Each structure stands twice: as C-alpha cells, then as structure tokens.
C-alpha cells in the first residue's frame, strides 16, 4: 500500500458568529483558494473529496450536499461525507489513497455552531432511548466527567486552570484564534462556576469555522510539497454510548488508538480537548511526557468549530512538520459525549521516516 502525506492545510478564522449560511459555502470558498494556491493544484487534480459536518447542527437535511456548491458543479467529482468531525473524513480519504483508487484527496469540515442552541443540539448524539429523552447538555456531561476526575484525585481545579492559561498564551498572536492572551491560573480560579466544577473558561467557546486538508500519495506528495507530513500511523476507537457503562475519568479508546498508531518519539501533540480537564486525561492516556509540547496552536479552548476542530488538530500538527519545526508529531480528534470516540494520527518528516 502506498504512503500518504498531508501536503496542504487551511483554516478559517475562529469566530463567535458568521453571517454566512449553515452550509458553510462562504467559509469554504476562500479556504479552497488558499490550499490550491499553496499546493499548485486545481479542482481537476483532486481525485477524491470527503467532508465532515452535521445536519443537526445545520438545521437542514443533506446540508453537506449544499456545501458541494463551494467545490463547483463541473466537472463531476468523486465525493463522500461523514456525519461527524472531519478528522474521520480524513481517515476515509487516507484509506481511499492507500488502496490505490486515487493519488490525491481534499478533506474539509465546517460548522456554524451559532445557528442554534449548541448545548441542546449535541444531546441528539446520545442514546435515543435512555439518555437523549433527558436532554443532558454537553457542558453538564463534561462537568460529570470533570467531577469524577477531581474526586479521584487525578487532577485539580488548578491543573485545569493552568491548561486554559497555557492554551490562551499559545494562541496569542495567532490571527485565527478566537480566545487568546496572557492570563494567570489564579485569576481564572476566581471566576464563577458555569456547571460545577467547570467555569466558563474550562469550556471551548461556541465557534463558527471550517478547515481544509489536502492529502497525496507517494511521489505525488513529493511533487506537491518539498516537505510533506507523512502519516506513519492513524487509528480510531469507540466506547459505549451509555455514560453509565464506562469510567468517565478514563479513556481506553484513546489509549488503544494511540498504541495502534505508535506514538514513541513525538515532540508535539495537538489534542482535541473541548474541556480543560480532557487535555489532562488525554495526555495521560496517550502517555505524553512533560517534554512534549501540547497544543502550540492554542487547541480547542482557543476556538472550537464543530466538526472541523479535530481536522484542524491534524492540519496544525502537519503544518509544524511541513514548516520544519518538528520531525514527529501527534494529532488527536474526538467526537461524541465525554470523549466517546477518539482518533490518533502520527505524522513524520521525510528525515524521520528515513
């Protein structure tokens, strides 16, 4: 099977609200132009297109079909879609290239979280028989997870505040971050609770946004980019949809996916942690040491566009390899309540592979 690399990445500004439609076309058109300029490709050069979004979030059926307007109606394209974060669309595109069907793919994800009640909409991900009828919102479920870890001694509220302070400091000066700037953990701990034990800053902000990643195979990747970010390992795992059937302060799916992907030697990790305590949990489950830089982009706490934030973690990690900042990086994406589904992707430079 052929090797696959990331050769292009673009991300829309993370903002509280856009004036565009819920099909993401207005966000996607400039991103496509950006990656085509970066890679030198055209629409006709793309062998496979795959997207991630949510009809529930968009408030319309088949919203991803409307998003294809950003790609153009002609020539006809080979296209697919996943009803979840676009990191899983990248996994599908990676498989498409690995099997030899195509040698290039473009993956995109988009979400307009400001269009409705996000916390209530995400309750539709829950088990339809025993959980969804109770309408527990996403922040309250995360609060249960955070409380479990606090009571077990796995982390403290100061640990959580320090994650937020570091994320905002890392995002400072990045034009596409939504929240950034220097703030101390002590000041954060003085803030009131939103959903005990979570404060507002412990929760990723409601964000509109989109991102695009371009993949290519073998020699094609080398022709497109001088320093591709090669995918050396990628895997995803899932846990029970029943919150009472799993230990919320653990994430065996993340641990298993990381083990399968092979994480030895990574120097930077982009973790998709929409809540501060989840970064602590993910670091432990993946086995990241204190010398590994975590979320130099600021991560989801600096901007969390639904259904593209996970893809953006892969793109941000790959960018560090393509720019020569790291030789081996890790990216993580999650979907579902309380880290139910987790994907781990490891990317290497050419020098590392050799």
C-alpha positions in Angstrom: 0.0 0.0 0.0 1.2 3.5 -0.9 2.4 6.1 1.7 0.1 9.1 2.3 1.1 12.6 3.4 -0.5 15.9 4.3 0.6 18.5 1.7 -1.8 21.4 2.4 -3.8 22.9 5.2 -6.0 26.0 5.6 -8.3 27.1 8.4 -11.0 29.8 8.6 -10.9 32.4 11.3 -12.5 31.0 14.5 -15.3 33.5 15.4 -18.3 33.6 17.7 -20.7 34.1 14.8 -20.6 34.4 11.0 -23.2 36.0 8.7 -22.9 33.1 6.3 -25.4 30.2 5.7 -25.2 26.9 7.6 -23.9 25.0 4.6 -20.5 26.6 5.0 -20.1 27.7 1.4 -19.0 31.2 2.4 -16.3 29.8 4.7 -15.1 27.1 2.3 -14.6 29.0 -0.9 -11.7 31.1 0.3 -10.1 28.1 2.1 -10.2 26.1 -1.2 -8.5 29.0 -2.9 -5.8 29.1 -0.2 -4.9 25.4 -0.4 -4.9 25.5 -4.2 -2.5 28.4 -4.2 -0.3 26.6 -1.6 -0.2 23.3 -3.4 -0.4 24.5 -7.0 -3.3 22.1 -7.6 -6.7 22.7 -9.2 -10.1 21.2 -8.6 -9.5 18.9 -11.6 -6.4 17.5 -9.8 -8.3 16.2 -6.8 -9.2 12.5 -7.0 -11.5 12.3 -4.0 -13.3 14.8 -1.8 -14.6 14.0 1.7 -16.3 16.2 4.2 -17.5 16.2 7.8 -20.4 18.2 9.1 -23.8 17.7 10.8 -27.3 18.1 9.5 -28.5 18.5 13.1 -26.2 21.5 13.6 -27.1 23.0 10.2 -30.8 22.6 10.9 -31.4 21.1 7.4 -31.4 17.8 5.7 -28.4 16.9 3.4 -26.6 20.2 4.3 -23.3 18.6 3.1 -24.8 18.4 -0.5 -25.4 22.2 -0.4 -21.7 22.6 0.7 -20.6 21.0 -2.6 -21.6 24.3 -4.2 -18.2 25.5 -2.9 -16.5 22.8 -4.9 -18.2 23.5 -8.2 -20.8 21.5 -10.1 -18.5 20.8 -13.0 -16.6 18.6 -13.7 -18.3 15.8 -11.8 -16.4 14.8 -8.6 -15.9 11.6 -6.5 -17.3 12.7 -3.2 -18.2 11.3 0.2 -19.2 12.6 3.7 -19.2 11.6 7.4 -21.7 12.9 9.9 -19.1 13.7 12.5 -15.8 15.6 12.8 -13.9 15.8 9.5 -10.9 14.0 11.1 -12.9 10.9 10.3 -13.4 12.1 6.8 -9.6 12.3 6.6 -9.4 8.7 7.7 -11.8 7.7 4.9 -9.7 9.7 2.4 -6.5 8.1 3.7 -8.0 4.7 3.1 -9.1 5.7 -0.4 -5.5 6.7 -1.3 -3.9 3.6 0.5 -6.0 1.3 -1.7 -4.7 2.9 -4.8 -8.0 4.2 -6.1 -6.8 7.8 -6.2 -3.5 9.7 -5.5 -4.9 12.9 -4.1 -7.8 13.9 -1.8 -9.2 17.0 -0.3 -10.9 16.8 3.1 -12.9 19.6 4.6 -15.1 20.2 7.7 -17.4 23.0 8.6 -19.9 24.0 11.3 -22.0 27.1 12.2 -22.4 26.5 15.9 -24.0 29.9 16.4 -27.1 28.9 14.4 -28.9 27.3 17.3 -28.7 26.0 20.8 -25.4 24.1 20.6 -25.5 22.5 24.0 -29.0 21.2 23.4 -28.3 20.1 19.8 -25.4 17.9 20.9 -27.8 16.0 23.2 -29.0 14.4 19.9 -25.8 12.4 19.8 -26.8 10.5 22.9 -28.5 7.1 23.2 -32.1 7.8 21.9 -33.8 5.5 24.4 -32.3 6.2 27.8 -30.2 9.4 27.5 -31.5 11.8 24.8 -35.0 12.0 26.3 -33.4 13.5 29.4 -31.7 16.3 27.3 -28.5 16.4 29.3 -26.4 19.2 27.6 -22.8 18.7 26.6 -21.4 21.0 29.3 -23.2 19.2 32.1 -22.0 15.8 30.8 -18.4 17.2 30.7 -19.0 18.5 34.3 -19.8 15.0 35.4 -16.5 13.8 33.9 -14.5 16.6 35.4 -16.0 15.9 38.9 -15.2 12.2 38.6 -11.5 13.1 38.0 -11.4 15.7 40.8 -12.9 13.3 43.3 -10.5 10.5 42.3 -7.5 12.9 42.6 -6.4 12.6 39.0 -6.5 16.3 38.6 -7.2 19.5 40.5 -9.1 22.7 39.6 -5.7 24.5 39.5 -4.5 21.9 37.0 -7.5 22.7 34.8 -6.9 26.5 35.1 -3.2 26.0 34.1 -4.3 24.2 30.9 -6.5 27.2 30.0 -3.8 29.7 30.8 -1.3 27.9 28.6 -3.7 27.4 25.7 -4.6 31.1 25.6 -0.9 32.1 25.8 -0.1 29.7 22.9 -2.9 31.2 20.9 -1.7 34.8 21.4 -0.8 36.4 18.2 -2.4 33.8 16.0 -4.9 35.6 13.8 -7.3 32.7 13.5 -7.7 32.0 17.2 -10.9 33.0 18.9 -9.6 33.4 22.5 -6.0 34.3 23.3 -3.8 36.3 25.6 -1.9 36.2 28.8 -4.0 35.2 31.8 -3.0 33.6 35.1 -4.3 30.4 36.6 -5.0 32.2 39.9 -7.2 34.8 38.2 -9.1 32.1 36.4 -9.8 30.3 39.6 -11.6 33.4 40.9 -14.2 33.1 38.2 -17.7 31.8 39.0 -18.8 28.3 38.0 -20.8 27.7 34.9 -21.6 24.0 35.6 -19.8 23.0 38.7 -16.8 22.2 38.6 -16.5 23.8 35.2 -16.0 27.5 34.8 -16.7 29.3 31.5 -13.0 29.3 30.5 -12.9 25.5 31.1 -15.3 25.0 28.1 -14.4 25.6 24.5 -16.1 28.7 23.1 -19.0 28.4 20.7 -17.3 28.8 17.4 -18.1 29.1 13.7 -15.4 27.8 11.4 -14.1 25.4 8.8 -10.8 23.8 7.8 -9.3 22.0 4.7 -6.6 19.4 4.5 -5.0 18.1 1.2 -3.6 14.5 1.1 -1.4 13.0 -1.6 0.3 9.7 -2.2 4.0 8.8 -2.5 5.8 10.6 -5.3 2.7 12.8 -5.9 3.1 14.2 -2.4 6.8 15.0 -3.0 5.9 16.8 -6.3 3.4 18.9 -4.5 5.3 19.9 -1.3 9.0 20.0 -0.6 8.4 18.7 3.0 5.2 16.6 3.2 4.0 15.4 6.6 3.8 11.7 6.2 1.1 9.8 8.0 3.0 7.0 9.7 0.1 5.8 11.9 -3.6 6.5 12.2 -6.3 4.7 14.2 -9.6 5.3 15.9 -11.6 3.6 18.6 -15.0 4.0 20.1 -16.5 3.4 23.6 -20.0 2.7 24.8 -22.7 5.4 24.2 -24.0 4.6 27.6 -22.3 7.0 30.0 -23.0 4.7 33.0 -21.3 1.8 31.2 -17.8 3.4 31.2 -15.4 5.0 33.6 -15.6 8.7 32.7 -12.2 9.7 34.1 -10.5 7.1 31.8 -10.3 6.8 28.0 -9.4 3.3 26.9 -10.3 4.1 23.3 -7.7 6.9 23.2 -5.1 4.6 24.8 -5.8 1.8 22.3 -5.8 4.1 19.3 -2.5 5.7 20.4 -0.9 2.3 20.9 -2.0 1.2 17.4 -0.8 4.4 15.8 2.6 4.3 17.6 3.5 7.5 19.5 7.1 7.0 20.5 9.3 10.0 19.8 6.6 12.6 19.2 7.8 16.1 20.2 4.5 18.0 19.7 0.9 16.9 20.2 -2.3 18.7 19.1 -5.1 17.4 21.3 -8.7 18.0 20.6 -9.8 18.7 24.2 -13.0 20.9 24.2 -12.8 21.0 28.1 -9.7 21.8 30.1 -9.7 18.5 32.1 -9.9 16.5 29.0 -6.4 17.6 27.9 -5.0 16.3 31.2 -6.9 13.0 30.7 -5.7 12.6 27.1 -2.1 13.3 27.9 -2.1 10.5 30.5 -3.9 8.0 28.3 -1.6 8.7 25.3 1.4 8.6 27.5 2.8 12.1 26.7 5.7 13.1 28.8 6.4 16.6 30.2 8.8 17.3 27.3 6.1 17.0 24.7 4.6 20.4 23.6 0.8 20.3 23.8 -1.4 22.5 21.6 1.0 25.1 20.5 -1.9 26.4 18.3 -4.0 27.0 21.4 -6.2 24.0 20.8 -9.9 23.8 21.0 -10.0 26.1 24.1 -8.9 28.9 21.8 -11.6 28.1 19.2 -13.7 25.0 18.6 -15.6 25.0 15.3 -17.8 21.9 15.5 -17.0 19.2 13.0 -13.7 20.8 11.9 -11.8 21.3 15.1 -10.5 17.7 15.1 -9.4 18.0 11.4 -7.7 21.3 12.4 -5.6 19.5 15.0 -4.3 17.2 12.3 -3.7 20.2 10.0 -1.9 22.2 12.7 0.3 19.3 13.6 1.1 18.6 10.0 2.0 22.3 9.4 4.7 22.0 12.0 6.3 19.2 10.1 5.9 20.9 6.7 7.5 24.1 8.2 10.4 22.2 9.6 9.6 22.9 13.3 9.2 19.2 14.2 10.1 15.8 12.8 7.4 13.7 14.5 4.1 15.0 15.8 0.8 13.6 17.0 -2.8 14.8 16.4 -5.9 13.7 18.2 -9.6 14.2 17.4 -12.7 13.3 19.4 -16.4 13.1 18.7 -19.4 12.3 20.9 -20.0 13.0 24.6 -17.2 12.8 27.2 -14.5 11.6 24.7 -16.7 8.7 23.4 -14.8 8.4 20.1 -11.2 9.1 19.6 -8.8 9.2 16.7 -5.0 9.4 16.9 -2.8 10.4 13.9 1.0 10.4 13.9 2.9 12.3 11.2 6.6 12.2 10.3 9.0 14.3 8.3 11.0 12.7 5.4 14.1 12.7 7.6 12.3 10.9 10.4 11.0 8.3 8.0 14.5 7.6 6.7 
